[in-house]
Amino acid sequence: MSKVFAEIEEIFNAKLAEEYLGEDVKLVEHMLQCGDLAKSVAAPDYLIVAALLHDIGHLLVDDAEGAHHEGVDLHHDLVGAKWLEARFPATVSEPVRLHVAAKRYLVTTNHDYLAKLSHASVQTLYMQGGPLNQEEVIEFISREGAEDAVRVRLWDDLAKVRDKPTSALQDFKEAIDSVALACVK
Ligand SMILES: [Fe+2]
């Protein structure tokens, strides 16, 4: 088994019961649903891995739920990207780094998008800075991985279905191993 898959498995197993911050699904279930949505449209392996692991930052911090209730932003996007960039190429880490900014981008540029967000996601939107200004929109779309971050974000929003059967983490092993940096395999 590759080192990085074993690490991810340990993190997922330790946090199986973790709630997903005001949503109807557990965090790990949400991440598996997100990976499945990427798989269902035959996205490339790096993007399936980014979708699956986009919220790993929530699993890496203690008491994400407590912080959420207190309205504290733990910057799970940045925490997750930092962990991922030591293990995967930028094609994986950058969409994860930008998936919160992608929500702010979509709210700003697509008028129907806000109405489709879950209640919890609207709440955190304002904790995360709300809509972008014009300069920030330009800055966002010029960043590496921005387009993929938008794709991950749209799957993220759909991956909140209570009791939906999902793939197991093991089903993503091949994709994870094929994308991981050689030094962590
Ligand atoms: Fe998410």
Backbone and ligand atoms as CSV (ligand in chain L), in Angstrom:
chain,resi,resn,atom,element,x,y,z
A,1,MET,N,N,0.840,-1.199,0.000
A,1,MET,CA,C,0.000,0.000,0.000
A,1,MET,C,C,0.880,1.257,0.000
A,2,SER,N,N,0.479,2.243,-0.751
A,2,SER,CA,C,1.305,3.462,-0.788
A,2,SER,C,C,1.192,4.202,0.549
A,3,LYS,N,N,2.242,4.963,0.843
A,3,LYS,CA,C,2.275,5.721,2.101
A,3,LYS,C,C,1.123,6.718,2.168
A,4,VAL,N,N,0.895,7.415,1.064
A,4,VAL,CA,C,-0.097,8.487,1.107
A,4,VAL,C,C,-1.518,7.923,1.239
A,5,PHE,N,N,-1.786,6.800,0.586
A,5,PHE,CA,C,-3.127,6.214,0.741
A,5,PHE,C,C,-3.347,5.804,2.198
A,6,ALA,N,N,-2.305,5.196,2.799
A,6,ALA,CA,C,-2.421,4.763,4.199
A,6,ALA,C,C,-2.687,5.968,5.116
A,7,GLU,N,N,-2.045,7.084,4.841
A,7,GLU,CA,C,-2.256,8.299,5.655
A,7,GLU,C,C,-3.704,8.788,5.528
A,8,ILE,N,N,-4.182,8.813,4.285
A,8,ILE,CA,C,-5.551,9.300,4.039
A,8,ILE,C,C,-6.561,8.368,4.722
A,9,GLU,N,N,-6.295,7.076,4.614
A,9,GLU,CA,C,-7.196,6.097,5.234
A,9,GLU,C,C,-7.253,6.309,6.748
A,10,GLU,N,N,-6.102,6.559,7.342
A,10,GLU,CA,C,-6.052,6.769,8.790
A,10,GLU,C,C,-6.847,8.027,9.179
A,11,ILE,N,N,-6.676,9.085,8.403
A,11,ILE,CA,C,-7.382,10.343,8.694
A,11,ILE,C,C,-8.900,10.143,8.537
A,12,PHE,N,N,-9.322,9.496,7.453
A,12,PHE,CA,C,-10.756,9.258,7.232
A,12,PHE,C,C,-11.322,8.394,8.368
A,13,ASN,N,N,-10.610,7.294,8.706
A,13,ASN,CA,C,-11.125,6.387,9.736
A,13,ASN,C,C,-11.238,7.062,11.100
A,14,ALA,N,N,-10.293,7.959,11.386
A,14,ALA,CA,C,-10.312,8.640,12.690
A,14,ALA,C,C,-11.475,9.626,12.784
A,15,LYS,N,N,-11.975,10.079,11.628
A,15,LYS,CA,C,-12.986,11.147,11.641
A,15,LYS,C,C,-14.315,10.711,11.018
A,16,LEU,N,N,-14.558,9.390,11.013
A,16,LEU,CA,C,-15.789,8.893,10.377
A,16,LEU,C,C,-17.057,9.517,10.963
A,17,ALA,N,N,-17.010,9.809,12.265
A,17,ALA,CA,C,-18.217,10.307,12.931
A,17,ALA,C,C,-18.325,11.827,12.876
A,18,GLU,N,N,-17.311,12.487,12.313
A,18,GLU,CA,C,-17.287,13.955,12.314
A,18,GLU,C,C,-18.480,14.534,11.554
A,19,GLU,N,N,-19.156,15.478,12.172
A,19,GLU,CA,C,-20.297,16.129,11.517
A,19,GLU,C,C,-19.786,17.091,10.456
A,20,TYR,N,N,-20.615,17.347,9.438
A,20,TYR,CA,C,-20.221,18.321,8.441
A,20,TYR,C,C,-20.923,19.644,8.716
A,21,LEU,N,N,-20.411,20.336,9.712
A,21,LEU,CA,C,-20.707,21.734,9.970
A,21,LEU,C,C,-22.074,22.232,9.492
A,22,GLY,N,N,-23.114,21.733,10.139
A,22,GLY,CA,C,-24.461,22.231,9.865
A,22,GLY,C,C,-25.141,21.599,8.661
A,23,GLU,N,N,-24.479,20.648,7.994
A,23,GLU,CA,C,-25.098,20.000,6.825
A,23,GLU,C,C,-25.750,18.680,7.258
A,24,ASP,N,N,-26.473,18.063,6.305
A,24,ASP,CA,C,-27.212,16.834,6.578
A,24,ASP,C,C,-26.363,15.572,6.541
A,25,VAL,N,N,-25.146,15.668,6.059
A,25,VAL,CA,C,-24.291,14.471,5.913
A,25,VAL,C,C,-23.047,14.600,6.780
A,26,LYS,N,N,-22.430,13.453,7.062
A,26,LYS,CA,C,-21.139,13.471,7.767
A,26,LYS,C,C,-20.082,13.980,6.785
A,27,LEU,N,N,-19.036,14.529,7.325
A,27,LEU,CA,C,-17.980,15.114,6.493
A,27,LEU,C,C,-17.344,14.096,5.539
A,28,VAL,N,N,-17.016,12.905,6.059
A,28,VAL,CA,C,-16.373,11.888,5.221
A,28,VAL,C,C,-17.322,11.430,4.101
A,29,GLU,N,N,-18.594,11.258,4.449
A,29,GLU,CA,C,-19.603,10.894,3.435
A,29,GLU,C,C,-19.671,11.954,2.337
A,30,HIS,N,N,-19.665,13.205,2.761
A,30,HIS,CA,C,-19.706,14.342,1.822
A,30,HIS,C,C,-18.508,14.292,0.871
A,31,MET,N,N,-17.345,13.998,1.400
A,31,MET,CA,C,-16.137,13.961,0.570
A,31,MET,C,C,-16.206,12.795,-0.422
A,32,LEU,N,N,-16.709,11.640,0.053
A,32,LEU,CA,C,-16.851,10.484,-0.859
A,32,LEU,C,C,-17.889,10.792,-1.942
A,33,GLN,N,N,-18.986,11.442,-1.572
A,33,GLN,CA,C,-19.995,11.836,-2.585
A,33,GLN,C,C,-19.383,12.775,-3.613
A,34,CYS,N,N,-18.544,13.673,-3.157
A,34,CYS,CA,C,-17.924,14.653,-4.061
A,34,CYS,C,C,-16.978,13.927,-5.035
A,35,GLY,N,N,-16.185,12.991,-4.514
A,35,GLY,CA,C,-15.314,12.194,-5.383
A,35,GLY,C,C,-16.129,11.397,-6.394
A,36,ASP,N,N,-17.246,10.843,-5.958
A,36,ASP,CA,C,-18.118,10.072,-6.866
A,36,ASP,C,C,-18.683,10.948,-7.984
A,37,LEU,N,N,-19.042,12.186,-7.657
A,37,LEU,CA,C,-19.583,13.089,-8.695
A,37,LEU,C,C,-18.517,13.364,-9.754
A,38,ALA,N,N,-17.280,13.540,-9.330
A,38,ALA,CA,C,-16.183,13.751,-10.294
A,38,ALA,C,C,-15.993,12.499,-11.146
A,39,LYS,N,N,-16.064,11.341,-10.486
A,39,LYS,CA,C,-15.921,10.059,-11.211
A,39,LYS,C,C,-17.047,9.876,-12.219
A,40,SER,N,N,-18.269,10.296,-11.851
A,40,SER,CA,C,-19.445,10.044,-12.689
A,40,SER,C,C,-19.380,10.780,-14.027
A,41,VAL,N,N,-18.566,11.839,-14.100
A,41,VAL,CA,C,-18.425,12.540,-15.386
A,41,VAL,C,C,-17.057,12.251,-16.011
A,42,ALA,N,N,-16.426,11.173,-15.520
A,42,ALA,CA,C,-15.122,10.747,-16.044
A,42,ALA,C,C,-14.093,11.879,-16.018
A,43,ALA,N,N,-14.067,12.610,-14.917
A,43,ALA,CA,C,-13.039,13.649,-14.735
A,43,ALA,C,C,-11.674,12.963,-14.663
A,44,PRO,N,N,-10.606,13.685,-15.001
A,44,PRO,CA,C,-9.279,13.075,-14.883
A,44,PRO,C,C,-8.954,12.722,-13.414
A,45,ASP,N,N,-8.028,11.765,-13.244
A,45,ASP,CA,C,-7.722,11.285,-11.890
A,45,ASP,C,C,-7.349,12.402,-10.919
A,46,TYR,N,N,-6.551,13.382,-11.387
A,46,TYR,CA,C,-6.111,14.435,-10.451
A,46,TYR,C,C,-7.312,15.212,-9.907
A,47,LEU,N,N,-8.352,15.368,-10.755
A,47,LEU,CA,C,-9.514,16.147,-10.338
A,47,LEU,C,C,-10.450,15.305,-9.443
A,48,ILE,N,N,-10.491,14.009,-9.709
A,48,ILE,CA,C,-11.246,13.109,-8.823
A,48,ILE,C,C,-10.617,13.162,-7.420
A,49,VAL,N,N,-9.290,13.153,-7.380
A,49,VAL,CA,C,-8.587,13.185,-6.083
A,49,VAL,C,C,-8.821,14.547,-5.399
A,50,ALA,N,N,-8.773,15.625,-6.167
A,50,ALA,CA,C,-9.030,16.956,-5.585
A,50,ALA,C,C,-10.457,17.021,-5.021
A,51,ALA,N,N,-11.427,16.472,-5.776
A,51,ALA,CA,C,-12.822,16.493,-5.308
A,51,ALA,C,C,-12.962,15.672,-4.023
A,52,LEU,N,N,-12.366,14.482,-4.035
A,52,LEU,CA,C,-12.446,13.597,-2.861
A,52,LEU,C,C,-11.831,14.250,-1.621
A,53,LEU,N,N,-10.712,14.942,-1.812
A,53,LEU,CA,C,-9.942,15.441,-0.666
A,53,LEU,C,C,-10.133,16.937,-0.410
A,54,HIS,N,N,-11.123,17.567,-1.066
A,54,HIS,CA,C,-11.209,19.028,-0.983
A,54,HIS,C,C,-11.437,19.535,0.440
A,55,ASP,N,N,-12.059,18.725,1.291
A,55,ASP,CA,C,-12.316,19.167,2.671
A,55,ASP,C,C,-11.386,18.514,3.683
A,56,ILE,N,N,-10.263,17.983,3.229
A,56,ILE,CA,C,-9.366,17.297,4.181
A,56,ILE,C,C,-8.895,18.265,5.273
A,57,GLY,N,N,-8.863,19.556,4.941
A,57,GLY,CA,C,-8.491,20.558,5.951
A,57,GLY,C,C,-9.409,20.510,7.170
A,58,HIS,N,N,-10.700,20.214,6.957
A,58,HIS,CA,C,-11.632,20.093,8.095
A,58,HIS,C,C,-11.259,18.896,8.965
A,59,LEU,N,N,-10.746,17.825,8.328
A,59,LEU,CA,C,-10.413,16.613,9.089
A,59,LEU,C,C,-9.081,16.760,9.827
A,60,LEU,N,N,-8.268,17.700,9.384
A,60,LEU,CA,C,-6.933,17.850,9.966
A,60,LEU,C,C,-6.927,18.736,11.210
A,61,VAL,N,N,-7.998,19.519,11.390
A,61,VAL,CA,C,-8.010,20.391,12.575
A,61,VAL,C,C,-8.903,19.774,13.647
A,62,ASP,N,N,-8.576,20.072,14.905
A,62,ASP,CA,C,-9.405,19.578,15.998
A,62,ASP,C,C,-10.591,20.508,16.178
A,63,ASP,N,N,-11.736,19.911,16.423
A,63,ASP,CA,C,-12.944,20.659,16.752
A,63,ASP,C,C,-13.370,21.690,15.700
A,64,ALA,N,N,-13.447,21.223,14.454
A,64,ALA,CA,C,-13.951,22.086,13.382
A,64,ALA,C,C,-15.395,22.493,13.676
A,65,GLU,N,N,-16.155,21.564,14.266
A,65,GLU,CA,C,-17.572,21.817,14.574
A,65,GLU,C,C,-17.710,22.959,15.607
A,66,GLY,N,N,-16.891,22.898,16.647
A,66,GLY,CA,C,-16.925,23.943,17.685
A,66,GLY,C,C,-16.602,25.311,17.098
A,67,ALA,N,N,-15.574,25.358,16.256
A,67,ALA,CA,C,-15.175,26.627,15.630
A,67,ALA,C,C,-16.305,27.166,14.759
A,68,HIS,N,N,-16.968,26.242,14.016
A,68,HIS,CA,C,-18.076,26.640,13.143
A,68,HIS,C,C,-19.176,27.312,13.960
A,69,HIS,N,N,-19.520,26.689,15.113
A,69,HIS,CA,C,-20.599,27.251,15.939
A,69,HIS,C,C,-20.230,28.621,16.496
A,70,GLU,N,N,-18.935,28.817,16.706
A,70,GLU,CA,C,-18.505,30.118,17.244
A,70,GLU,C,C,-18.260,31.137,16.130
A,71,GLY,N,N,-18.484,30.719,14.874
A,71,GLY,CA,C,-18.302,31.655,13.759
A,71,GLY,C,C,-16.840,31.926,13.443
A,72,VAL,N,N,-15.963,30.973,13.821
A,72,VAL,CA,C,-14.533,31.159,13.553
A,72,VAL,C,C,-14.170,30.427,12.263
A,73,ASP,N,N,-13.499,31.107,11.342
A,73,ASP,CA,C,-13.070,30.476,10.093
A,73,ASP,C,C,-11.679,29.890,10.290
A,74,LEU,N,N,-11.577,28.559,10.234
A,74,LEU,CA,C,-10.276,27.898,10.440
A,74,LEU,C,C,-9.493,27.775,9.123
A,75,HIS,N,N,-10.028,28.335,8.069
A,75,HIS,CA,C,-9.350,28.316,6.758
A,75,HIS,C,C,-8.997,26.891,6.317
A,76,HIS,N,N,-10.024,26.051,6.280
A,76,HIS,CA,C,-9.784,24.643,5.939
A,76,HIS,C,C,-9.263,24.497,4.515
A,77,ASP,N,N,-9.563,25.485,3.648
A,77,ASP,CA,C,-9.054,25.461,2.275
A,77,ASP,C,C,-7.529,25.545,2.264
A,78,LEU,N,N,-6.985,26.431,3.086
A,78,LEU,CA,C,-5.530,26.628,3.115
A,78,LEU,C,C,-4.834,25.496,3.868
A,79,VAL,N,N,-5.452,25.050,4.956
A,79,VAL,CA,C,-4.891,23.927,5.728
A,79,VAL,C,C,-4.822,22.682,4.834
A,80,GLY,N,N,-5.903,22.434,4.097
A,80,GLY,CA,C,-5.957,21.267,3.211
A,80,GLY,C,C,-4.934,21.372,2.087
A,81,ALA,N,N,-4.833,22.552,1.470
A,81,ALA,CA,C,-3.896,22.721,0.350
A,81,ALA,C,C,-2.457,22.527,0.807
A,82,LYS,N,N,-2.152,22.996,2.006
A,82,LYS,CA,C,-0.785,22.858,2.534
A,82,LYS,C,C,-0.441,21.371,2.716
A,83,TRP,N,N,-1.380,20.612,3.233
A,83,TRP,CA,C,-1.166,19.173,3.446
A,83,TRP,C,C,-1.030,18.475,2.088
A,84,LEU,N,N,-1.867,18.871,1.161
A,84,LEU,CA,C,-1.875,18.207,-0.155
A,84,LEU,C,C,-0.638,18.537,-0.974
A,85,GLU,N,N,-0.127,19.759,-0.868
A,85,GLU,CA,C,0.994,20.130,-1.750
A,85,GLU,C,C,2.276,19.371,-1.417
A,86,ALA,N,N,2.347,18.779,-0.233
A,86,ALA,CA,C,3.508,17.950,0.119
A,86,ALA,C,C,3.364,16.537,-0.437
A,87,ARG,N,N,2.211,16.222,-0.951
A,87,ARG,CA,C,1.930,14.846,-1.360
A,87,ARG,C,C,1.458,14.683,-2.804
A,88,PHE,N,N,0.943,15.770,-3.377
A,88,PHE,CA,C,0.350,15.720,-4.724
A,88,PHE,C,C,0.822,16.924,-5.541
A,89,PRO,N,N,0.704,16.857,-6.873
A,89,PRO,CA,C,1.061,18.024,-7.680
A,89,PRO,C,C,0.060,19.168,-7.486
A,90,ALA,N,N,0.433,20.332,-8.028
A,90,ALA,CA,C,-0.405,21.529,-7.892
A,90,ALA,C,C,-1.783,21.344,-8.525
A,91,THR,N,N,-1.904,20.432,-9.481
A,91,THR,CA,C,-3.216,20.205,-10.104
A,91,THR,C,C,-4.235,19.713,-9.074
A,92,VAL,N,N,-3.744,19.103,-7.977
A,92,VAL,CA,C,-4.632,18.661,-6.893
A,92,VAL,C,C,-4.738,19.741,-5.807
A,93,SER,N,N,-3.600,20.257,-5.369
A,93,SER,CA,C,-3.626,21.184,-4.221
A,93,SER,C,C,-4.272,22.537,-4.556
A,94,GLU,N,N,-4.087,23.023,-5.804
A,94,GLU,CA,C,-4.570,24.390,-6.087
A,94,GLU,C,C,-6.104,24.492,-6.161
A,95,PRO,N,N,-6.784,23.544,-6.832
A,95,PRO,CA,C,-8.259,23.626,-6.769
A,95,PRO,C,C,-8.786,23.547,-5.330
A,96,VAL,N,N,-8.093,22.795,-4.467
A,96,VAL,CA,C,-8.519,22.706,-3.063
A,96,VAL,C,C,-8.275,24.049,-2.374
A,97,ARG,N,N,-7.111,24.645,-2.635
A,97,ARG,CA,C,-6.806,25.961,-2.056
A,97,ARG,C,C,-7.871,26.993,-2.454
A,98,LEU,N,N,-8.400,26.833,-3.677
A,98,LEU,CA,C,-9.305,27.865,-4.222
A,98,LEU,C,C,-10.791,27.499,-4.117
A,99,HIS,N,N,-11.130,26.380,-3.475
A,99,HIS,CA,C,-12.548,25.984,-3.555
A,99,HIS,C,C,-13.477,26.891,-2.739
A,100,VAL,N,N,-12.956,27.563,-1.741
A,100,VAL,CA,C,-13.780,28.547,-1.011
A,100,VAL,C,C,-13.859,29.841,-1.830
A,101,ALA,N,N,-12.719,30.263,-2.383
A,101,ALA,CA,C,-12.723,31.447,-3.260
A,101,ALA,C,C,-13.652,31.211,-4.455
A,102,ALA,N,N,-13.734,29.954,-4.914
A,102,ALA,CA,C,-14.614,29.631,-6.055
A,102,ALA,C,C,-16.078,29.856,-5.688
A,103,LYS,N,N,-16.442,29.565,-4.451
A,103,LYS,CA,C,-17.821,29.850,-4.009
A,103,LYS,C,C,-18.066,31.357,-4.070
A,104,ARG,N,N,-17.114,32.132,-3.573
A,104,ARG,CA,C,-17.256,33.602,-3.582
A,104,ARG,C,C,-17.305,34.113,-5.024
A,105,TYR,N,N,-16.524,33.489,-5.903
A,105,TYR,CA,C,-16.520,33.853,-7.331
A,105,TYR,C,C,-17.887,33.545,-7.964
A,106,LEU,N,N,-18.411,32.357,-7.687
A,106,LEU,CA,C,-19.693,31.949,-8.288
A,106,LEU,C,C,-20.847,32.824,-7.784
A,107,VAL,N,N,-20.819,33.163,-6.503
A,107,VAL,CA,C,-21.862,34.032,-5.953
A,107,VAL,C,C,-21.848,35.388,-6.660
A,108,THR,N,N,-20.650,35.844,-6.988
A,108,THR,CA,C,-20.485,37.157,-7.606
A,108,THR,C,C,-20.894,37.161,-9.079
A,109,THR,N,N,-20.607,36.071,-9.779
A,109,THR,CA,C,-20.748,36.094,-11.245
A,109,THR,C,C,-21.988,35.353,-11.752
A,110,ASN,N,N,-22.657,34.600,-10.885
A,110,ASN,CA,C,-23.808,33.811,-11.326
A,110,ASN,C,C,-24.962,34.060,-10.346
A,111,HIS,N,N,-25.955,34.818,-10.815
A,111,HIS,CA,C,-27.015,35.265,-9.903
A,111,HIS,C,C,-27.867,34.136,-9.337
A,112,ASP,N,N,-27.938,33.009,-10.058
A,112,ASP,CA,C,-28.757,31.897,-9.552
A,112,ASP,C,C,-28.023,31.071,-8.501
A,113,TYR,N,N,-26.721,31.240,-8.435
A,113,TYR,CA,C,-25.913,30.333,-7.611
A,113,TYR,C,C,-26.230,30.445,-6.119
A,114,LEU,N,N,-26.373,31.657,-5.624
A,114,LEU,CA,C,-26.605,31.861,-4.192
A,114,LEU,C,C,-27.854,31.104,-3.722
A,115,ALA,N,N,-28.896,31.125,-4.555
A,115,ALA,CA,C,-30.162,30.480,-4.183
A,115,ALA,C,C,-30.009,28.972,-4.062
A,116,LYS,N,N,-29.000,28.420,-4.723
A,116,LYS,CA,C,-28.829,26.955,-4.693
A,116,LYS,C,C,-27.954,26.500,-3.521
A,117,LEU,N,N,-27.317,27.430,-2.839
A,117,LEU,CA,C,-26.422,27.044,-1.739
A,117,LEU,C,C,-27.216,26.575,-0.521
A,118,SER,N,N,-26.631,25.638,0.217
A,118,SER,CA,C,-27.284,25.191,1.451
A,118,SER,C,C,-27.226,26.333,2.471
A,119,HIS,N,N,-28.090,26.220,3.481
A,119,HIS,CA,C,-28.149,27.256,4.519
A,119,HIS,C,C,-26.774,27.436,5.176
A,120,ALA,N,N,-26.131,26.302,5.517
A,120,ALA,CA,C,-24.823,26.369,6.190
A,120,ALA,C,C,-23.779,27.033,5.294
A,121,SER,N,N,-23.895,26.775,3.998
A,121,SER,CA,C,-22.926,27.320,3.063
A,121,SER,C,C,-23.096,28.831,2.895
A,122,VAL,N,N,-24.330,29.298,2.984
A,122,VAL,CA,C,-24.575,30.747,2.919
A,122,VAL,C,C,-24.017,31.399,4.188
A,123,GLN,N,N,-24.237,30.715,5.330
A,123,GLN,CA,C,-23.725,31.252,6.594
A,123,GLN,C,C,-22.208,31.419,6.553
A,124,THR,N,N,-21.512,30.376,6.060
A,124,THR,CA,C,-20.048,30.455,6.053
A,124,THR,C,C,-19.559,31.429,4.980
A,125,LEU,N,N,-20.354,31.642,3.941
A,125,LEU,CA,C,-19.955,32.579,2.881
A,125,LEU,C,C,-19.551,33.931,3.478
A,126,TYR,N,N,-20.347,34.403,4.438
A,126,TYR,CA,C,-20.056,35.727,4.990
A,126,TYR,C,C,-18.867,35.687,5.943
A,127,MET,N,N,-18.687,34.539,6.612
A,127,MET,CA,C,-17.476,34.346,7.435
A,127,MET,C,C,-16.231,34.348,6.542
A,128,GLN,N,N,-16.407,33.888,5.303
A,128,GLN,CA,C,-15.284,33.736,4.375
A,128,GLN,C,C,-15.035,34.992,3.530
A,129,GLY,N,N,-15.839,36.027,3.756
A,129,GLY,CA,C,-15.567,37.299,3.070
A,129,GLY,C,C,-16.647,37.745,2.096
A,130,GLY,N,N,-17.672,36.899,1.835
A,130,GLY,CA,C,-18.773,37.303,0.953
A,130,GLY,C,C,-18.345,37.400,-0.507
A,131,PRO,N,N,-19.166,38.066,-1.345
A,131,PRO,CA,C,-18.847,38.179,-2.774
A,131,PRO,C,C,-17.501,38.870,-3.008
A,132,LEU,N,N,-16.916,38.640,-4.183
A,132,LEU,CA,C,-15.637,39.260,-4.543
A,132,LEU,C,C,-15.892,40.621,-5.177
A,133,ASN,N,N,-14.931,41.534,-5.093
A,133,ASN,CA,C,-15.046,42.757,-5.890
A,133,ASN,C,C,-14.435,42.482,-7.270
A,134,GLN,N,N,-14.548,43.475,-8.154
A,134,GLN,CA,C,-14.141,43.264,-9.544
A,134,GLN,C,C,-12.666,42.846,-9.674
A,135,GLU,N,N,-11.840,43.505,-8.895
A,135,GLU,CA,C,-10.399,43.175,-8.924
A,135,GLU,C,C,-10.156,41.742,-8.470
A,136,GLU,N,N,-10.882,41.357,-7.424
A,136,GLU,CA,C,-10.705,39.999,-6.887
A,136,GLU,C,C,-11.196,38.936,-7.876
A,137,VAL,N,N,-12.234,39.271,-8.656
A,137,VAL,CA,C,-12.717,38.335,-9.680
A,137,VAL,C,C,-11.607,38.090,-10.702
A,138,ILE,N,N,-10.986,39.169,-11.152
A,138,ILE,CA,C,-9.912,39.049,-12.150
A,138,ILE,C,C,-8.736,38.262,-11.558
A,139,GLU,N,N,-8.423,38.579,-10.319
A,139,GLU,CA,C,-7.313,37.888,-9.633
A,139,GLU,C,C,-7.629,36.390,-9.518
A,140,PHE,N,N,-8.879,36.079,-9.168
A,140,PHE,CA,C,-9.269,34.673,-9.004
A,140,PHE,C,C,-9.119,33.905,-10.312
A,141,ILE,N,N,-9.677,34.430,-11.395
A,141,ILE,CA,C,-9.661,33.641,-12.639
A,141,ILE,C,C,-8.264,33.517,-13.243
A,142,SER,N,N,-7.342,34.364,-12.794
A,142,SER,CA,C,-5.980,34.255,-13.337
A,142,SER,C,C,-5.129,33.246,-12.552
A,143,ARG,N,N,-5.651,32.723,-11.467
A,143,ARG,CA,C,-4.830,31.820,-10.636
A,143,ARG,C,C,-4.825,30.395,-11.171
A,144,GLU,N,N,-3.707,29.709,-10.952
A,144,GLU,CA,C,-3.570,28.325,-11.375
A,144,GLU,C,C,-4.637,27.472,-10.672
A,145,GLY,N,N,-5.360,26.701,-11.450
A,145,GLY,CA,C,-6.343,25.791,-10.863
A,145,GLY,C,C,-7.717,26.400,-10.653
A,146,ALA,N,N,-7.926,27.667,-11.061
A,146,ALA,CA,C,-9.205,28.334,-10.781
A,146,ALA,C,C,-10.384,27.621,-11.469
A,147,GLU,N,N,-10.167,27.245,-12.729
A,147,GLU,CA,C,-11.256,26.596,-13.461
A,147,GLU,C,C,-11.635,25.256,-12.801
A,148,ASP,N,N,-10.616,24.515,-12.403
A,148,ASP,CA,C,-10.881,23.239,-11.722
A,148,ASP,C,C,-11.499,23.464,-10.342
A,149,ALA,N,N,-11.123,24.563,-9.701
A,149,ALA,CA,C,-11.720,24.880,-8.391
A,149,ALA,C,C,-13.223,25.105,-8.535
A,150,VAL,N,N,-13.635,25.724,-9.632
A,150,VAL,CA,C,-15.066,25.950,-9.869
A,150,VAL,C,C,-15.771,24.611,-10.075
A,151,ARG,N,N,-15.143,23.699,-10.795
A,151,ARG,CA,C,-15.754,22.373,-10.997
A,151,ARG,C,C,-15.901,21.631,-9.659
A,152,VAL,N,N,-14.825,21.667,-8.868
A,152,VAL,CA,C,-14.875,21.013,-7.545
A,152,VAL,C,C,-15.980,21.648,-6.704
A,153,ARG,N,N,-16.072,22.958,-6.758
A,153,ARG,CA,C,-17.061,23.680,-5.958
A,153,ARG,C,C,-18.498,23.266,-6.306
A,154,LEU,N,N,-18.769,23.100,-7.607
A,154,LEU,CA,C,-20.128,22.735,-8.020
A,154,LEU,C,C,-20.462,21.315,-7.569
A,155,TRP,N,N,-19.475,20.403,-7.588
A,155,TRP,CA,C,-19.707,19.050,-7.045
A,155,TRP,C,C,-19.885,19.137,-5.534
A,156,ASP,N,N,-19.050,19.945,-4.896
A,156,ASP,CA,C,-19.113,20.149,-3.444
A,156,ASP,C,C,-20.550,20.507,-3.027
A,157,ASP,N,N,-21.163,21.428,-3.748
A,157,ASP,CA,C,-22.517,21.874,-3.405
A,157,ASP,C,C,-23.571,20.778,-3.577
A,158,LEU,N,N,-23.289,19.845,-4.493
A,158,LEU,CA,C,-24.262,18.760,-4.744
A,158,LEU,C,C,-24.048,17.554,-3.826
A,159,ALA,N,N,-22.892,17.514,-3.177
A,159,ALA,CA,C,-22.500,16.318,-2.424
A,159,ALA,C,C,-22.972,16.364,-0.972
A,160,LYS,N,N,-24.236,16.690,-0.803
A,160,LYS,CA,C,-24.761,16.867,0.550
A,160,LYS,C,C,-26.072,16.112,0.713
A,161,VAL,N,N,-26.160,14.936,0.072
A,161,VAL,CA,C,-27.412,14.179,0.069
A,161,VAL,C,C,-27.394,13.148,1.202
A,162,ARG,N,N,-28.332,13.285,2.100
A,162,ARG,CA,C,-28.387,12.384,3.253
A,162,ARG,C,C,-28.591,10.922,2.811
A,163,ASP,N,N,-27.841,10.015,3.417
A,163,ASP,CA,C,-27.956,8.561,3.209
A,163,ASP,C,C,-27.719,8.096,1.764
A,164,LYS,N,N,-27.051,8.874,0.968
A,164,LYS,CA,C,-26.762,8.437,-0.404
A,164,LYS,C,C,-25.620,7.414,-0.362
A,165,PRO,N,N,-25.818,6.236,-0.991
A,165,PRO,CA,C,-24.714,5.266,-0.997
A,165,PRO,C,C,-23.516,5.828,-1.772
A,166,THR,N,N,-22.319,5.549,-1.293
A,166,THR,CA,C,-21.116,6.066,-1.960
A,166,THR,C,C,-20.114,4.936,-2.203
A,167,SER,N,N,-19.129,5.233,-3.035
A,167,SER,CA,C,-17.972,4.355,-3.151
A,167,SER,C,C,-17.279,4.324,-1.793
A,168,ALA,N,N,-16.435,3.293,-1.594
A,168,ALA,CA,C,-15.583,3.278,-0.400
A,168,ALA,C,C,-14.303,4.038,-0.732
A,169,LEU,N,N,-13.581,4.453,0.305
A,169,LEU,CA,C,-12.305,5.146,0.065
A,169,LEU,C,C,-11.376,4.274,-0.788
A,170,GLN,N,N,-11.410,2.975,-0.514
A,170,GLN,CA,C,-10.581,2.006,-1.255
A,170,GLN,C,C,-10.783,2.121,-2.782
A,171,ASP,N,N,-11.994,2.475,-3.190
A,171,ASP,CA,C,-12.278,2.599,-4.631
A,171,ASP,C,C,-11.534,3.770,-5.281
A,172,PHE,N,N,-10.977,4.651,-4.462
A,172,PHE,CA,C,-10.220,5.783,-5.003
A,172,PHE,C,C,-8.709,5.541,-4.937
A,173,LYS,N,N,-8.334,4.349,-4.447
A,173,LYS,CA,C,-6.906,4.083,-4.208
A,173,LYS,C,C,-6.081,4.198,-5.490
A,174,GLU,N,N,-6.604,3.625,-6.559
A,174,GLU,CA,C,-5.850,3.645,-7.815
A,174,GLU,C,C,-5.612,5.087,-8.292
A,175,ALA,N,N,-6.652,5.890,-8.231
A,175,ALA,CA,C,-6.515,7.297,-8.657
A,175,ALA,C,C,-5.519,8.023,-7.750
A,176,ILE,N,N,-5.633,7.817,-6.443
A,176,ILE,CA,C,-4.724,8.481,-5.486
A,176,ILE,C,C,-3.280,8.085,-5.782
A,177,ASP,N,N,-3.045,6.773,-5.921
A,177,ASP,CA,C,-1.672,6.294,-6.158
A,177,ASP,C,C,-1.122,6.777,-7.496
A,178,SER,N,N,-1.994,6.923,-8.479
A,178,SER,CA,C,-1.479,7.323,-9.803
A,178,SER,C,C,-1.118,8.806,-9.833
A,179,VAL,N,N,-1.719,9.596,-8.955
A,179,VAL,CA,C,-1.480,11.049,-8.980
A,179,VAL,C,C,-0.443,11.483,-7.946
A,180,ALA,N,N,-0.285,10.717,-6.858
A,180,ALA,CA,C,0.606,11.112,-5.748
A,180,ALA,C,C,2.036,11.329,-6.228
A,181,LEU,N,N,2.743,12.239,-5.577
A,181,LEU,CA,C,4.153,12.486,-5.896
A,181,LEU,C,C,4.965,11.219,-5.632
A,182,ALA,N,N,5.983,10.999,-6.431
A,182,ALA,CA,C,6.780,9.777,-6.311
A,182,ALA,C,C,7.347,9.600,-4.891
A,183,CYS,N,N,7.698,10.724,-4.228
A,183,CYS,CA,C,8.335,10.622,-2.903
A,183,CYS,C,C,7.396,10.105,-1.817
A,184,VAL,N,N,6.093,10.090,-2.045
A,184,VAL,CA,C,5.170,9.608,-0.995
A,184,VAL,C,C,4.501,8.294,-1.381
A,185,LYS,N,N,4.923,7.742,-2.498
A,185,LYS,CA,C,4.302,6.472,-2.920
A,185,LYS,C,C,4.898,5.292,-2.162
L,1,LIG,FE,FE,-17.119,20.525,0.902
